[in-house]
């Protein structure tokens, strides 16, 4: 059984922290926080999902669940 992709793996597959930060217009520290919490803000799904698919990267929807009480 394959385990779902982690936030770290997803971010790495898209080119790493700096590249994801550039793609969505945030600082690298925000992306580092997403790595730490294991989730990406749901508002970014519509931006990152098409980019990931174009690059042949699996889009694990579970990574975009709400991050309650955590800085995004």
PQR file of N, CA, C, O and H, with PARSE charges and radii, in Angstrom:
ATOM      1  N   UNK A   1       0.840  -1.188   0.000 -0.4000 1.5000
ATOM      2  CA  UNK A   1       0.000   0.000   0.000 -0.0000 2.0000
ATOM      3  C   UNK A   1       0.884   1.250   0.000  0.5500 1.7000
ATOM      4  O   UNK A   1       1.804   1.367   0.810 -0.5500 1.4000
ATOM      5  N   UNK A   2       0.602   2.173  -0.904 -0.4000 1.5000
ATOM      6  CA  UNK A   2       1.352   3.423  -0.966 -0.0000 2.0000
ATOM      7  C   UNK A   2       0.773   4.435   0.016  0.5500 1.7000
ATOM      8  O   UNK A   2      -0.444   4.585   0.126 -0.5500 1.4000
ATOM      9  H   UNK A   2      -0.145   2.079  -1.562  0.4000 1.0000
ATOM     10  N   UNK A   3       1.648   5.116   0.718 -0.4000 1.5000
ATOM     11  CA  UNK A   3       1.209   6.171   1.625 -0.0000 2.0000
ATOM     12  C   UNK A   3       1.022   7.455   0.832  0.5500 1.7000
ATOM     13  O   UNK A   3       1.727   7.686  -0.150 -0.5500 1.4000
ATOM     14  H   UNK A   3       2.637   4.993   0.628  0.4000 1.0000
ATOM     15  N   UNK A   4       0.064   8.303   1.255 -0.4000 1.5000
ATOM     16  CA  UNK A   4      -0.117   9.567   0.545 -0.0000 2.0000
ATOM     17  C   UNK A   4       1.130  10.449   0.661  0.5500 1.7000
ATOM     18  O   UNK A   4       1.895  10.351   1.621 -0.5500 1.4000
ATOM     19  H   UNK A   4      -0.509   8.115   2.053  0.4000 1.0000
ATOM     20  N   UNK A   5       1.308  11.285  -0.313 -0.4000 1.5000
ATOM     21  CA  UNK A   5       2.421  12.223  -0.330 -0.0000 2.0000
ATOM     22  C   UNK A   5       2.303  13.176   0.861  0.5500 1.7000
ATOM     23  O   UNK A   5       1.206  13.614   1.208 -0.5500 1.4000
ATOM     24  H   UNK A   5       0.687  11.365  -1.092  0.4000 1.0000
ATOM     25  N   UNK A   6       3.428  13.487   1.475 -0.4000 1.5000
ATOM     26  CA  UNK A   6       3.438  14.439   2.579 -0.0000 2.0000
ATOM     27  C   UNK A   6       3.555  15.867   2.036  0.5500 1.7000
ATOM     28  O   UNK A   6       3.848  16.071   0.858 -0.5500 1.4000
ATOM     29  H   UNK A   6       4.319  13.130   1.193  0.4000 1.0000
ATOM     30  N   UNK A   7       3.325  16.832   2.894 -0.4000 1.5000
ATOM     31  CA  UNK A   7       3.480  18.235   2.503 -0.0000 2.0000
ATOM     32  C   UNK A   7       4.921  18.494   2.058  0.5500 1.7000
ATOM     33  O   UNK A   7       5.149  19.192   1.069 -0.5500 1.4000
ATOM     34  H   UNK A   7       3.087  16.666   3.851  0.4000 1.0000
ATOM     35  N   UNK A   8       5.879  17.942   2.774 -0.4000 1.5000
ATOM     36  CA  UNK A   8       7.286  18.115   2.394 -0.0000 2.0000
ATOM     37  C   UNK A   8       7.553  17.565   1.003  0.5500 1.7000
ATOM     38  O   UNK A   8       8.209  18.214   0.188 -0.5500 1.4000
ATOM     39  H   UNK A   8       5.694  17.375   3.576  0.4000 1.0000
ATOM     40  N   UNK A   9       7.047  16.378   0.734 -0.4000 1.5000
ATOM     41  CA  UNK A   9       7.261  15.758  -0.575 -0.0000 2.0000
ATOM     42  C   UNK A   9       6.585  16.560  -1.681  0.5500 1.7000
ATOM     43  O   UNK A   9       7.140  16.719  -2.768 -0.5500 1.4000
ATOM     44  H   UNK A   9       6.515  15.851   1.396  0.4000 1.0000
ATOM     45  N   UNK A  10       5.385  17.065  -1.402 -0.4000 1.5000
ATOM     46  CA  UNK A  10       4.648  17.860  -2.383 -0.0000 2.0000
ATOM     47  C   UNK A  10       5.402  19.150  -2.703  0.5500 1.7000
ATOM     48  O   UNK A  10       5.576  19.502  -3.870 -0.5500 1.4000
ATOM     49  H   UNK A  10       4.934  16.937  -0.518  0.4000 1.0000
ATOM     50  N   UNK A  11       5.840  19.840  -1.676 -0.4000 1.5000
ATOM     51  CA  UNK A  11       6.582  21.091  -1.864 -0.0000 2.0000
ATOM     52  C   UNK A  11       7.885  20.815  -2.616  0.5500 1.7000
ATOM     53  O   UNK A  11       8.245  21.557  -3.530 -0.5500 1.4000
ATOM     54  H   UNK A  11       5.699  19.554  -0.728  0.4000 1.0000
ATOM     55  N   UNK A  12       8.583  19.759  -2.237 -0.4000 1.5000
ATOM     56  CA  UNK A  12       9.822  19.398  -2.936 -0.0000 2.0000
ATOM     57  C   UNK A  12       9.551  19.072  -4.403  0.5500 1.7000
ATOM     58  O   UNK A  12      10.321  19.459  -5.281 -0.5500 1.4000
ATOM     59  H   UNK A  12       8.290  19.157  -1.495  0.4000 1.0000
ATOM     60  N   UNK A  13       8.458  18.360  -4.665 -0.4000 1.5000
ATOM     61  CA  UNK A  13       8.122  17.976  -6.040 -0.0000 2.0000
ATOM     62  C   UNK A  13       7.811  19.189  -6.913  0.5500 1.7000
ATOM     63  O   UNK A  13       7.986  19.146  -8.131 -0.5500 1.4000
ATOM     64  H   UNK A  13       7.833  18.045  -3.951  0.4000 1.0000
ATOM     65  N   UNK A  14       7.351  20.266  -6.287 -0.4000 1.5000
ATOM     66  CA  UNK A  14       7.058  21.494  -7.029 -0.0000 2.0000
ATOM     67  C   UNK A  14       8.280  22.397  -7.174  0.5500 1.7000
ATOM     68  O   UNK A  14       8.196  23.453  -7.801 -0.5500 1.4000
ATOM     69  H   UNK A  14       7.209  20.300  -5.298  0.4000 1.0000
ATOM     70  N   UNK A  15       9.410  21.994  -6.603 -0.4000 1.5000
ATOM     71  CA  UNK A  15      10.633  22.767  -6.766 -0.0000 2.0000
ATOM     72  C   UNK A  15      11.221  23.293  -5.483  0.5500 1.7000
ATOM     73  O   UNK A  15      12.245  23.976  -5.509 -0.5500 1.4000
ATOM     74  H   UNK A  15       9.478  21.136  -6.094  0.4000 1.0000
ATOM     75  N   UNK A  16      10.596  22.992  -4.357 -0.4000 1.5000
ATOM     76  CA  UNK A  16      11.149  23.401  -3.075 -0.0000 2.0000
ATOM     77  C   UNK A  16      10.487  24.633  -2.492  0.5500 1.7000
ATOM     78  O   UNK A  16       9.581  25.219  -3.084 -0.5500 1.4000
ATOM     79  H   UNK A  16       9.764  22.437  -4.336  0.4000 1.0000
ATOM     80  N   UNK A  17      10.955  25.002  -1.340 -0.4000 1.5000
ATOM     81  CA  UNK A  17      10.376  26.093  -0.563 -0.0000 2.0000
ATOM     82  C   UNK A  17      10.359  27.406  -1.336  0.5500 1.7000
ATOM     83  O   UNK A  17       9.315  28.052  -1.436 -0.5500 1.4000
ATOM     84  H   UNK A  17      11.691  24.526  -0.859  0.4000 1.0000
ATOM     85  N   UNK A  18      11.489  27.803  -1.878 -0.4000 1.5000
ATOM     86  CA  UNK A  18      11.575  29.090  -2.574 -0.0000 2.0000
ATOM     87  C   UNK A  18      10.670  29.129  -3.803  0.5500 1.7000
ATOM     88  O   UNK A  18      10.035  30.147  -4.077 -0.5500 1.4000
ATOM     89  H   UNK A  18      12.337  27.278  -1.797  0.4000 1.0000
ATOM     90  N   UNK A  19      10.611  28.021  -4.544 -0.4000 1.5000
ATOM     91  CA  UNK A  19       9.782  27.975  -5.752 -0.0000 2.0000
ATOM     92  C   UNK A  19       8.297  28.045  -5.403  0.5500 1.7000
ATOM     93  O   UNK A  19       7.547  28.766  -6.060 -0.5500 1.4000
ATOM     94  H   UNK A  19      11.127  27.194  -4.322  0.4000 1.0000
ATOM     95  N   UNK A  20       7.866  27.321  -4.395 -0.4000 1.5000
ATOM     96  CA  UNK A  20       6.450  27.364  -3.993 -0.0000 2.0000
ATOM     97  C   UNK A  20       6.113  28.755  -3.474  0.5500 1.7000
ATOM     98  O   UNK A  20       5.039  29.279  -3.769 -0.5500 1.4000
ATOM     99  H   UNK A  20       8.476  26.735  -3.861  0.4000 1.0000
ATOM    100  N   UNK A  21       7.003  29.350  -2.717 -0.4000 1.5000
ATOM    101  CA  UNK A  21       6.781  30.714  -2.230 -0.0000 2.0000
ATOM    102  C   UNK A  21       6.600  31.675  -3.408  0.5500 1.7000
ATOM    103  O   UNK A  21       5.714  32.530  -3.389 -0.5500 1.4000
ATOM    104  H   UNK A  21       7.876  28.923  -2.478  0.4000 1.0000
ATOM    105  N   UNK A  22       7.438  31.530  -4.420 -0.4000 1.5000
ATOM    106  CA  UNK A  22       7.336  32.380  -5.601 -0.0000 2.0000
ATOM    107  C   UNK A  22       6.018  32.145  -6.334  0.5500 1.7000
ATOM    108  O   UNK A  22       5.364  33.095  -6.765 -0.5500 1.4000
ATOM    109  H   UNK A  22       8.158  30.836  -4.435  0.4000 1.0000
ATOM    110  N   UNK A  23       5.633  30.887  -6.472 -0.4000 1.5000
ATOM    111  CA  UNK A  23       4.415  30.545  -7.205 -0.0000 2.0000
ATOM    112  C   UNK A  23       3.164  31.162  -6.580  0.5500 1.7000
ATOM    113  O   UNK A  23       2.241  31.556  -7.292 -0.5500 1.4000
ATOM    114  H   UNK A  23       6.164  30.116  -6.121  0.4000 1.0000
ATOM    115  N   UNK A  24       3.136  31.244  -5.254 -0.4000 1.5000
ATOM    116  CA  UNK A  24       1.922  31.730  -4.585 -0.0000 2.0000
ATOM    117  C   UNK A  24       2.087  33.126  -3.974  0.5500 1.7000
ATOM    118  O   UNK A  24       1.156  33.651  -3.364 -0.5500 1.4000
ATOM    119  H   UNK A  24       3.886  30.924  -4.675  0.4000 1.0000
ATOM    120  N   UNK A  25       3.266  33.721  -4.138 -0.4000 1.5000
ATOM    121  CA  UNK A  25       3.466  35.097  -3.688 -0.0000 2.0000
ATOM    122  C   UNK A  25       3.530  35.282  -2.184  0.5500 1.7000
ATOM    123  O   UNK A  25       2.980  36.241  -1.642 -0.5500 1.4000
ATOM    124  H   UNK A  25       4.023  33.294  -4.634  0.4000 1.0000
ATOM    125  N   UNK A  26       4.219  34.341  -1.501 -0.4000 1.5000
ATOM    126  CA  UNK A  26       4.415  34.472  -0.057 -0.0000 2.0000
ATOM    127  C   UNK A  26       5.901  34.344   0.242  0.5500 1.7000
ATOM    128  O   UNK A  26       6.694  34.017  -0.642 -0.5500 1.4000
ATOM    129  H   UNK A  26       4.666  33.563  -1.942  0.4000 1.0000
ATOM    130  N   UNK A  27       6.272  34.599   1.480 -0.4000 1.5000
ATOM    131  CA  UNK A  27       7.652  34.423   1.887 -0.0000 2.0000
ATOM    132  C   UNK A  27       7.993  32.965   2.126  0.5500 1.7000
ATOM    133  O   UNK A  27       7.111  32.140   2.368 -0.5500 1.4000
ATOM    134  H   UNK A  27       5.628  34.865   2.198  0.4000 1.0000
ATOM    135  N   UNK A  28       9.256  32.659   2.056 -0.4000 1.5000
ATOM    136  CA  UNK A  28       9.714  31.289   2.289 -0.0000 2.0000
ATOM    137  C   UNK A  28       9.360  30.795   3.686  0.5500 1.7000
ATOM    138  O   UNK A  28       9.153  29.599   3.889 -0.5500 1.4000
ATOM    139  H   UNK A  28       9.972  33.329   1.859  0.4000 1.0000
ATOM    140  N   UNK A  29       9.290  31.709   4.648 -0.4000 1.5000
ATOM    141  CA  UNK A  29       8.953  31.288   6.012 -0.0000 2.0000
ATOM    142  C   UNK A  29       7.529  30.731   6.087  0.5500 1.7000
ATOM    143  O   UNK A  29       7.262  29.825   6.876 -0.5500 1.4000
ATOM    144  H   UNK A  29       9.458  32.681   4.483  0.4000 1.0000
ATOM    145  N   UNK A  30       6.616  31.265   5.273 -0.4000 1.5000
ATOM    146  CA  UNK A  30       5.253  30.728   5.250 -0.0000 2.0000
ATOM    147  C   UNK A  30       5.272  29.289   4.752  0.5500 1.7000
ATOM    148  O   UNK A  30       4.608  28.423   5.322 -0.5500 1.4000
ATOM    149  H   UNK A  30       6.833  32.001   4.631  0.4000 1.0000
ATOM    150  N   UNK A  31       6.025  29.034   3.696 -0.4000 1.5000
ATOM    151  CA  UNK A  31       6.105  27.679   3.147 -0.0000 2.0000
ATOM    152  C   UNK A  31       6.773  26.749   4.156  0.5500 1.7000
ATOM    153  O   UNK A  31       6.384  25.588   4.280 -0.5500 1.4000
ATOM    154  H   UNK A  31       6.564  29.738   3.233  0.4000 1.0000
ATOM    155  N   UNK A  32       7.767  27.248   4.871 -0.4000 1.5000
ATOM    156  CA  UNK A  32       8.410  26.445   5.919 -0.0000 2.0000
ATOM    157  C   UNK A  32       7.406  26.072   7.005  0.5500 1.7000
ATOM    158  O   UNK A  32       7.445  24.964   7.540 -0.5500 1.4000
ATOM    159  H   UNK A  32       8.083  28.192   4.770  0.4000 1.0000
ATOM    160  N   UNK A  33       6.509  26.999   7.326 -0.4000 1.5000
ATOM    161  CA  UNK A  33       5.462  26.684   8.305 -0.0000 2.0000
ATOM    162  C   UNK A  33       4.536  25.604   7.779  0.5500 1.7000
ATOM    163  O   UNK A  33       4.117  24.736   8.545 -0.5500 1.4000
ATOM    164  H   UNK A  33       6.477  27.899   6.891  0.4000 1.0000
ATOM    165  N   UNK A  34       4.203  25.628   6.490 -0.4000 1.5000
ATOM    166  CA  UNK A  34       3.345  24.594   5.918 -0.0000 2.0000
ATOM    167  C   UNK A  34       4.028  23.237   6.025  0.5500 1.7000
ATOM    168  O   UNK A  34       3.384  22.226   6.304 -0.5500 1.4000
ATOM    169  H   UNK A  34       4.543  26.333   5.867  0.4000 1.0000
ATOM    170  N   UNK A  35       5.336  23.227   5.802 -0.4000 1.5000
ATOM    171  CA  UNK A  35       6.084  21.977   5.962 -0.0000 2.0000
ATOM    172  C   UNK A  35       5.960  21.487   7.409  0.5500 1.7000
ATOM    173  O   UNK A  35       5.711  20.308   7.662 -0.5500 1.4000
ATOM    174  H   UNK A  35       5.859  24.048   5.576  0.4000 1.0000
ATOM    175  N   UNK A  36       6.138  22.410   8.340 -0.4000 1.5000
ATOM    176  CA  UNK A  36       6.104  22.077   9.764 -0.0000 2.0000
ATOM    177  C   UNK A  36       4.751  21.498  10.168  0.5500 1.7000
ATOM    178  O   UNK A  36       4.689  20.512  10.902 -0.5500 1.4000
ATOM    179  H   UNK A  36       6.340  23.367   8.135  0.4000 1.0000
ATOM    180  N   UNK A  37       3.672  22.111   9.690 -0.4000 1.5000
ATOM    181  CA  UNK A  37       2.323  21.684  10.076 -0.0000 2.0000
ATOM    182  C   UNK A  37       1.787  20.548   9.215  0.5500 1.7000
ATOM    183  O   UNK A  37       0.780  19.929   9.557 -0.5500 1.4000
ATOM    184  H   UNK A  37       3.722  22.912   9.094  0.4000 1.0000
ATOM    185  N   UNK A  38       2.459  20.270   8.095 -0.4000 1.5000
ATOM    186  CA  UNK A  38       2.039  19.171   7.240 -0.0000 2.0000
ATOM    187  C   UNK A  38       0.801  19.459   6.419  0.5500 1.7000
ATOM    188  O   UNK A  38       0.143  18.535   5.941 -0.5500 1.4000
ATOM    189  H   UNK A  38       3.278  20.773   7.817  0.4000 1.0000
ATOM    190  N   UNK A  39       0.477  20.732   6.250 -0.4000 1.5000
ATOM    191  CA  UNK A  39      -0.716  21.144   5.498 -0.0000 2.0000
ATOM    192  C   UNK A  39      -0.414  22.428   4.738  0.5500 1.7000
ATOM    193  O   UNK A  39       0.464  23.206   5.112 -0.5500 1.4000
ATOM    194  H   UNK A  39       1.012  21.482   6.638  0.4000 1.0000
ATOM    195  N   UNK A  40      -1.168  22.626   3.660 -0.4000 1.5000
ATOM    196  CA  UNK A  40      -1.102  23.880   2.917 -0.0000 2.0000
ATOM    197  C   UNK A  40      -2.451  24.563   3.037  0.5500 1.7000
ATOM    198  O   UNK A  40      -3.470  23.880   3.145 -0.5500 1.4000
ATOM    199  H   UNK A  40      -1.881  21.994   3.356  0.4000 1.0000
ATOM    200  N   UNK A  41      -2.491  25.888   3.021 -0.4000 1.5000
ATOM    201  CA  UNK A  41      -3.769  26.580   3.148 -0.0000 2.0000
ATOM    202  C   UNK A  41      -4.736  26.193   2.030  0.5500 1.7000
ATOM    203  O   UNK A  41      -4.344  26.153   0.864 -0.5500 1.4000
ATOM    204  H   UNK A  41      -1.664  26.442   2.933  0.4000 1.0000
ATOM    205  N   UNK A  42      -5.989  25.909   2.369 -0.4000 1.5000
ATOM    206  CA  UNK A  42      -6.972  25.514   1.356 -0.0000 2.0000
ATOM    207  C   UNK A  42      -7.112  26.534   0.228  0.5500 1.7000
ATOM    208  O   UNK A  42      -7.400  26.166  -0.911 -0.5500 1.4000
ATOM    209  H   UNK A  42      -6.308  25.942   3.316  0.4000 1.0000
ATOM    210  N   UNK A  43      -6.911  27.807   0.539 -0.4000 1.5000
ATOM    211  CA  UNK A  43      -7.065  28.857  -0.476 -0.0000 2.0000
ATOM    212  C   UNK A  43      -6.064  28.700  -1.623  0.5500 1.7000
ATOM    213  O   UNK A  43      -6.257  29.280  -2.692 -0.5500 1.4000
ATOM    214  H   UNK A  43      -6.677  28.106   1.464  0.4000 1.0000
ATOM    215  N   UNK A  44      -5.017  27.937  -1.415 -0.4000 1.5000
ATOM    216  CA  UNK A  44      -3.994  27.763  -2.443 -0.0000 2.0000
ATOM    217  C   UNK A  44      -4.241  26.568  -3.352  0.5500 1.7000
ATOM    218  O   UNK A  44      -3.524  26.371  -4.332 -0.5500 1.4000
ATOM    219  H   UNK A  44      -4.860  27.466  -0.547  0.4000 1.0000
ATOM    220  N   UNK A  45      -5.244  25.776  -3.033 -0.4000 1.5000
ATOM    221  CA  UNK A  45      -5.507  24.579  -3.842 -0.0000 2.0000
ATOM    222  C   UNK A  45      -5.728  24.940  -5.308  0.5500 1.7000
ATOM    223  O   UNK A  45      -5.145  24.319  -6.197 -0.5500 1.4000
ATOM    224  H   UNK A  45      -5.827  25.936  -2.236  0.4000 1.0000
ATOM    225  N   UNK A  46      -6.567  25.942  -5.559 -0.4000 1.5000
ATOM    226  CA  UNK A  46      -6.892  26.294  -6.949 -0.0000 2.0000
ATOM    227  C   UNK A  46      -5.698  26.876  -7.697  0.5500 1.7000
ATOM    228  O   UNK A  46      -5.681  26.871  -8.928 -0.5500 1.4000
ATOM    229  H   UNK A  46      -7.040  26.446  -4.836  0.4000 1.0000
ATOM    230  N   UNK A  47      -4.714  27.369  -6.983 -0.4000 1.5000
ATOM    231  CA  UNK A  47      -3.493  27.871  -7.616 -0.0000 2.0000
ATOM    232  C   UNK A  47      -2.492  26.739  -7.851  0.5500 1.7000
ATOM    233  O   UNK A  47      -1.950  26.598  -8.947 -0.5500 1.4000
ATOM    234  H   UNK A  47      -4.728  27.372  -5.983  0.4000 1.0000
ATOM    235  N   UNK A  48      -2.254  25.932  -6.813 -0.4000 1.5000
ATOM    236  CA  UNK A  48      -1.193  24.932  -6.898 -0.0000 2.0000
ATOM    237  C   UNK A  48      -1.597  23.638  -7.597  0.5500 1.7000
ATOM    238  O   UNK A  48      -0.753  22.996  -8.221 -0.5500 1.4000
ATOM    239  H   UNK A  48      -2.695  26.046  -5.922  0.4000 1.0000
ATOM    240  N   UNK A  49      -2.854  23.243  -7.510 -0.4000 1.5000
ATOM    241  CA  UNK A  49      -3.275  21.971  -8.121 -0.0000 2.0000
ATOM    242  C   UNK A  49      -3.012  21.941  -9.629  0.5500 1.7000
ATOM    243  O   UNK A  49      -2.440  20.968 -10.121 -0.5500 1.4000
ATOM    244  H   UNK A  49      -3.540  23.765  -7.003  0.4000 1.0000
ATOM    245  N   UNK A  50      -3.417  22.985 -10.385 -0.4000 1.5000
ATOM    246  CA  UNK A  50      -3.141  22.938 -11.830 -0.0000 2.0000
ATOM    247  C   UNK A  50      -1.639  22.954 -12.157  0.5500 1.7000
ATOM    248  O   UNK A  50      -1.196  22.296 -13.099 -0.5500 1.4000
ATOM    249  H   UNK A  50      -3.882  23.775  -9.986  0.4000 1.0000
ATOM    250  N   UNK A  51      -0.873  23.702 -11.380 -0.4000 1.5000
ATOM    251  CA  UNK A  51       0.579  23.751 -11.595 -0.0000 2.0000
ATOM    252  C   UNK A  51       1.170  22.366 -11.360  0.5500 1.7000
ATOM    253  O   UNK A  51       1.973  21.874 -12.152 -0.5500 1.4000
ATOM    254  H   UNK A  51      -1.232  24.237 -10.615  0.4000 1.0000
ATOM    255  N   UNK A  52       0.758  21.751 -10.259 -0.4000 1.5000
ATOM    256  CA  UNK A  52       1.268  20.415  -9.933 -0.0000 2.0000
ATOM    257  C   UNK A  52       0.900  19.424 -11.026  0.5500 1.7000
ATOM    258  O   UNK A  52       1.748  18.646 -11.464 -0.5500 1.4000
ATOM    259  H   UNK A  52       0.106  22.151  -9.616  0.4000 1.0000
ATOM    260  N   UNK A  53      -0.339  19.439 -11.467 -0.4000 1.5000
ATOM    261  CA  UNK A  53      -0.766  18.499 -12.508 -0.0000 2.0000
ATOM    262  C   UNK A  53       0.016  18.715 -13.801  0.5500 1.7000
ATOM    263  O   UNK A  53       0.402  17.753 -14.465 -0.5500 1.4000
ATOM    264  H   UNK A  53      -1.028  20.070 -11.111  0.4000 1.0000
ATOM    265  N   UNK A  54       0.248  19.984 -14.157 -0.4000 1.5000
ATOM    266  CA  UNK A  54       1.029  20.294 -15.359 -0.0000 2.0000
ATOM    267  C   UNK A  54       2.451  19.751 -15.258  0.5500 1.7000
ATOM    268  O   UNK A  54       3.069  19.410 -16.267 -0.5500 1.4000
ATOM    269  H   UNK A  54      -0.065  20.766 -13.617  0.4000 1.0000
ATOM    270  N   UNK A  55       2.956  19.675 -14.043 -0.4000 1.5000
ATOM    271  CA  UNK A  55       4.322  19.183 -13.821 -0.0000 2.0000
ATOM    272  C   UNK A  55       4.351  17.683 -13.539  0.5500 1.7000
ATOM    273  O   UNK A  55       5.410  17.124 -13.252 -0.5500 1.4000
ATOM    274  H   UNK A  55       2.453  19.952 -13.224  0.4000 1.0000
ATOM    275  N   UNK A  56       3.197  17.033 -13.620 -0.4000 1.5000
ATOM    276  CA  UNK A  56       3.135  15.598 -13.388 -0.0000 2.0000
ATOM    277  C   UNK A  56       3.221  15.198 -11.934  0.5500 1.7000
ATOM    278  O   UNK A  56       3.615  14.077 -11.612 -0.5500 1.4000
ATOM    279  H   UNK A  56       2.337  17.487 -13.853  0.4000 1.0000
ATOM    280  N   UNK A  57       2.849  16.123 -11.044 -0.4000 1.5000
ATOM    281  CA  UNK A  57       2.918  15.868  -9.608 -0.0000 2.0000
ATOM    282  C   UNK A  57       1.520  15.532  -9.097  0.5500 1.7000
ATOM    283  O   UNK A  57       0.551  16.228  -9.402 -0.5500 1.4000
ATOM    284  H   UNK A  57       2.529  17.033 -11.306  0.4000 1.0000
ATOM    285  N   UNK A  58       1.428  14.461  -8.322 -0.4000 1.5000
ATOM    286  CA  UNK A  58       0.172  14.076  -7.685 -0.0000 2.0000
ATOM    287  C   UNK A  58      -0.292  15.210  -6.763  0.5500 1.7000
ATOM    288  O   UNK A  58       0.524  15.853  -6.102 -0.5500 1.4000
ATOM    289  H   UNK A  58       2.215  13.895  -8.075  0.4000 1.0000
ATOM    290  N   UNK A  59      -1.599  15.447  -6.727 -0.4000 1.5000
ATOM    291  CA  UNK A  59      -2.153  16.493  -5.868 -0.0000 2.0000
ATOM    292  C   UNK A  59      -2.960  15.826  -4.757  0.5500 1.7000
ATOM    293  O   UNK A  59      -4.130  15.498  -4.958 -0.5500 1.4000
ATOM    294  H   UNK A  59      -2.262  14.925  -7.264  0.4000 1.0000
ATOM    295  N   UNK A  60      -2.348  15.620  -3.586 -0.4000 1.5000
ATOM    296  CA  UNK A  60      -3.059  14.995  -2.483 -0.0000 2.0000
ATOM    297  C   UNK A  60      -3.978  16.009  -1.794  0.5500 1.7000
ATOM    298  O   UNK A  60      -3.518  16.851  -1.023 -0.5500 1.4000
ATOM    299  H   UNK A  60      -1.398  15.886  -3.423  0.4000 1.0000
ATOM    300  N   UNK A  61      -5.271  15.919  -2.079 -0.4000 1.5000
ATOM    301  CA  UNK A  61      -6.239  16.882  -1.544 -0.0000 2.0000
ATOM    302  C   UNK A  61      -6.150  17.029  -0.027  0.5500 1.7000
ATOM    303  O   UNK A  61      -6.398  18.108   0.510 -0.5500 1.4000
ATOM    304  H   UNK A  61      -5.644  15.235  -2.706  0.4000 1.0000
ATOM    305  N   UNK A  62      -5.798  15.952   0.657 -0.4000 1.5000
ATOM    306  CA  UNK A  62      -5.742  15.976   2.116 -0.0000 2.0000
ATOM    307  C   UNK A  62      -4.738  17.015   2.633  0.5500 1.7000
ATOM    308  O   UNK A  62      -4.867  17.472   3.768 -0.5500 1.4000
ATOM    309  H   UNK A  62      -5.596  15.076   0.220  0.4000 1.0000
ATOM    310  N   UNK A  63      -3.756  17.389   1.833 -0.4000 1.5000
ATOM    311  CA  UNK A  63      -2.767  18.384   2.272 -0.0000 2.0000
ATOM    312  C   UNK A  63      -3.340  19.792   2.332  0.5500 1.7000
ATOM    313  O   UNK A  63      -2.717  20.690   2.899 -0.5500 1.4000
ATOM    314  H   UNK A  63      -3.652  17.017   0.911  0.4000 1.0000
ATOM    315  N   UNK A  64      -4.518  19.994   1.756 -0.4000 1.5000
ATOM    316  CA  UNK A  64      -5.105  21.326   1.692 -0.0000 2.0000
ATOM    317  C   UNK A  64      -6.283  21.492   2.652  0.5500 1.7000
ATOM    318  O   UNK A  64      -7.131  22.359   2.444 -0.5500 1.4000
ATOM    319  H   UNK A  64      -5.025  19.265   1.296  0.4000 1.0000
ATOM    320  N   UNK A  65      -6.341  20.681   3.686 -0.4000 1.5000
ATOM    321  CA  UNK A  65      -7.407  20.825   4.669 -0.0000 2.0000
ATOM    322  C   UNK A  65      -7.129  22.035   5.541  0.5500 1.7000
ATOM    323  O   UNK A  65      -5.994  22.500   5.645 -0.5500 1.4000
ATOM    324  H   UNK A  65      -5.652  19.976   3.855  0.4000 1.0000
ATOM    325  N   UNK A  66      -8.182  22.535   6.164 -0.4000 1.5000
ATOM    326  CA  UNK A  66      -8.072  23.754   6.979 -0.0000 2.0000
ATOM    327  C   UNK A  66      -7.027  23.599   8.066  0.5500 1.7000
ATOM    328  O   UNK A  66      -6.923  22.554   8.709 -0.5500 1.4000
ATOM    329  H   UNK A  66      -9.104  22.157   6.079  0.4000 1.0000
ATOM    330  N   UNK A  67      -6.248  24.667   8.260 -0.4000 1.5000
ATOM    331  CA  UNK A  67      -5.203  24.702   9.264 -0.0000 2.0000
ATOM    332  C   UNK A  67      -5.695  25.529  10.440  0.5500 1.7000
ATOM    333  O   UNK A  67      -5.314  26.692  10.569 -0.5500 1.4000
ATOM    334  H   UNK A  67      -6.332  25.516   7.738  0.4000 1.0000
ATOM    335  N   UNK A  68      -6.504  24.980  11.273 -0.4000 1.5000
ATOM    336  CA  UNK A  68      -7.106  25.722  12.398 -0.0000 2.0000
ATOM    337  C   UNK A  68      -6.029  26.158  13.403  0.5500 1.7000
ATOM    338  O   UNK A  68      -5.219  25.358  13.871 -0.5500 1.4000
ATOM    339  H   UNK A  68      -6.813  24.035  11.169  0.4000 1.0000
ATOM    340  N   UNK A  69      -6.056  27.449  13.707 -0.4000 1.5000
ATOM    341  CA  UNK A  69      -5.190  27.979  14.738 -0.0000 2.0000
ATOM    342  C   UNK A  69      -3.721  28.042  14.383  0.5500 1.7000
ATOM    343  O   UNK A  69      -2.884  28.258  15.259 -0.5500 1.4000
ATOM    344  H   UNK A  69      -6.713  28.099  13.327  0.4000 1.0000
ATOM    345  N   UNK A  70      -3.391  27.857  13.121 -0.4000 1.5000
ATOM    346  CA  UNK A  70      -1.991  27.873  12.726 -0.0000 2.0000
ATOM    347  C   UNK A  70      -1.770  28.964  11.702  0.5500 1.7000
ATOM    348  O   UNK A  70      -2.623  29.215  10.851 -0.5500 1.4000
ATOM    349  H   UNK A  70      -4.071  27.681  12.409  0.4000 1.0000
ATOM    350  N   UNK A  71      -0.631  29.604  11.788 -0.4000 1.5000
ATOM    351  CA  UNK A  71      -0.299  30.675  10.848 -0.0000 2.0000
ATOM    352  C   UNK A  71      -0.133  30.111   9.462  0.5500 1.7000
ATOM    353  O   UNK A  71       0.530  29.091   9.276 -0.5500 1.4000
ATOM    354  H   UNK A  71       0.062  29.400  12.480  0.4000 1.0000
ATOM    355  N   UNK A  72      -0.734  30.772   8.480 -0.4000 1.5000
ATOM    356  CA  UNK A  72      -0.570  30.333   7.088 -0.0000 2.0000
ATOM    357  C   UNK A  72       0.214  31.320   6.393  0.5500 1.7000
ATOM    358  O   UNK A  72       0.484  31.168   5.202 -0.5500 1.4000
ATOM    359  H   UNK A  72      -1.273  31.601   8.631  0.4000 1.0000
TER
END
